[in-house]
Amino acid sequence: PKGSMNTGYYKRFFDQQRRIGTGAYGSVYECRHMMDGVFLGTYAVKIAPVGDNRAWLRKVLREVNNLQSLQHRNVIRYMHSWLEAFSGSPFAPVVPCLFILMEFANAGNLHNYL
């Protein structure tokens, strides 16, 4: 949706550190949130390419709604989301993506724990 797109928000306020996972909806990165040179915290940012597919966007937004409703000390906390035209690589086209800002948990992953 045209009026819903941000421009340059991710690159302006987040310093991407490393990719920490991939899934059906996109990739997740460890990012340092910065504003005017001030460190605001480390977060996980999921980047889900949605392109012009409104049905896909609605499906990913349902995930956001589910994350928003979950509040438990053992569940990663949802913080914020936004739409932005983005290219994850100099060789990839710029496409509309949904960015999902979440709490960063640095104690490993459940798969390795089990």
NORFEN-V457672 format. One record per residue. N is the residue number from 1. RES is the residue in one small letter. PHI is phi in radians with two decimals (999 if undefined). PSI is psi in radians with two decimals (* if undefined). D_LAST is the distance of its C-alpha to the last C-alpha in Angstrom with 2 decimals. Layout:
N:RES:PHI:PSI:D_LAST ; N:RES:PHI:PSI:D_LAST
This chain:
1:p:999:2.22:41.33 ; 2:k:-0.93:-0.95:43.87 ; 3:g:-1.23:-0.11:44.27 ; 4:s:-1.68:-0.08:40.53 ; 5:m:-1.51:2.33:39.86 ; 6:n:-1.61:2.84:39.44 ; 7:t:-2.23:2.00:40.63 ; 8:g:1.30:0.17:38.96 ; 9:y:-1.06:-0.81:36.96 ; 10:y:-1.09:-0.88:33.69 ; 11:k:-1.19:-0.52:35.48 ; 12:r:-1.32:-0.61:37.69 ; 13:f:-2.05:-0.02:35.15 ; 14:f:-2.29:2.39:31.83 ; 15:d:-1.88:1.83:31.12 ; 16:q:-1.23:2.18:28.31 ; 17:q:-1.66:-0.94:26.16 ; 18:r:-2.86:2.73:23.52 ; 19:r:-1.41:2.27:21.69 ; 20:i:-1.92:-0.10:18.08 ; 21:g:3.08:2.88:17.36 ; 22:t:-2.38:2.72:19.22 ; 23:g:-2.70:-2.95:19.29 ; 24:a:-1.10:-0.54:21.90 ; 25:y:-1.70:-0.14:24.01 ; 26:g:2.62:-2.77:24.07 ; 27:s:-1.97:2.70:22.56 ; 28:v:-2.08:2.34:21.22 ; 29:y:-2.16:2.50:22.69 ; 30:e:-1.38:2.22:22.51 ; 31:c:-2.35:2.52:26.12 ; 32:r:-1.66:2.17:28.47 ; 33:h:-1.55:2.10:30.78 ; 34:m:-2.19:2.54:34.31 ; 35:m:-2.52:2.11:37.67 ; 36:d:0.92:0.69:40.94 ; 37:g:1.39:0.02:39.21 ; 38:v:-1.72:2.22:37.38 ; 39:f:-1.31:2.14:33.59 ; 40:l:-1.83:-0.17:32.21 ; 41:g:2.46:2.93:28.47 ; 42:t:-1.82:2.30:25.42 ; 43:y:-2.34:2.85:24.05 ; 44:a:-1.72:2.29:21.99 ; 45:v:-2.12:2.06:24.52 ; 46:k:-1.58:2.28:23.82 ; 47:i:-1.99:1.98:26.79 ; 48:a:-2.01:1.85:27.43 ; 49:p:-1.09:2.26:30.60 ; 50:v:-2.08:-0.30:32.65 ; 51:g:0.97:-2.48:36.01 ; 52:d:-1.71:0.21:38.82 ; 53:n:-1.52:1.68:36.78 ; 54:r:-1.13:-0.58:37.22 ; 55:a:-1.14:-0.71:35.24 ; 56:w:-1.15:-0.74:32.17 ; 57:l:-1.02:-0.79:32.77 ; 58:r:-1.07:-0.66:32.94 ; 59:k:-1.13:-0.76:29.66 ; 60:v:-1.20:-0.63:27.91 ; 61:l:-1.15:-0.50:29.85 ; 62:r:-1.11:-0.66:28.45 ; 63:e:-1.06:-0.74:24.96 ; 64:v:-1.05:-0.79:26.63 ; 65:n:-1.06:-0.71:28.16 ; 66:n:-1.13:-0.77:24.90 ; 67:l:-1.05:-0.72:23.30 ; 68:q:-1.09:-0.62:26.49 ; 69:s:-1.43:-0.32:26.38 ; 70:l:-1.45:2.13:22.84 ; 71:q:-2.40:1.72:23.17 ; 72:h:-2.62:2.57:20.43 ; 73:r:-1.14:-0.30:19.07 ; 74:n:-1.77:0.18:15.46 ; 75:v:-2.08:2.32:16.74 ; 76:i:-1.01:2.31:17.98 ; 77:r:-1.51:2.30:21.75 ; 78:y:-1.35:2.44:24.23 ; 79:m:-2.00:-0.86:27.30 ; 80:h:-2.94:2.77:29.75 ; 81:s:-2.54:2.75:30.46 ; 82:w:-2.75:2.79:33.44 ; 83:l:-1.79:2.46:34.93 ; 84:e:-2.73:2.46:36.22 ; 85:a:-1.27:2.24:37.66 ; 86:f:-2.66:2.59:35.43 ; 87:s:-2.21:2.16:34.94 ; 88:g:-1.40:-0.04:31.74 ; 89:s:-2.72:2.64:33.70 ; 90:p:-1.09:-0.32:37.37 ; 91:f:-1.71:-0.11:37.43 ; 92:a:-1.72:2.62:36.02 ; 93:p:-1.27:2.75:38.29 ; 94:v:-1.39:2.19:38.23 ; 95:v:-2.36:2.70:36.83 ; 96:p:-1.10:2.30:36.15 ; 97:c:-2.29:2.58:32.54 ; 98:l:-1.70:2.20:30.81 ; 99:f:-1.79:2.28:29.15 ; 100:i:-2.11:1.97:26.59 ; 101:l:-1.56:2.18:26.21 ; 102:m:-2.35:2.83:23.08 ; 103:e:-1.00:2.46:21.70 ; 104:f:-1.73:2.17:19.87 ; 105:a:-1.91:2.09:16.63 ; 106:n:-1.87:0.40:16.25 ; 107:a:-1.68:0.29:13.26 ; 108:g:1.76:-2.87:11.00 ; 109:n:-2.25:2.80:8.91 ; 110:l:-1.11:-0.67:6.14 ; 111:h:-1.00:-0.83:5.46 ; 112:n:-1.22:-0.55:5.51 ; 113:y:-1.17:-0.70:3.80 ; 114:l:-1.30:*:0.00
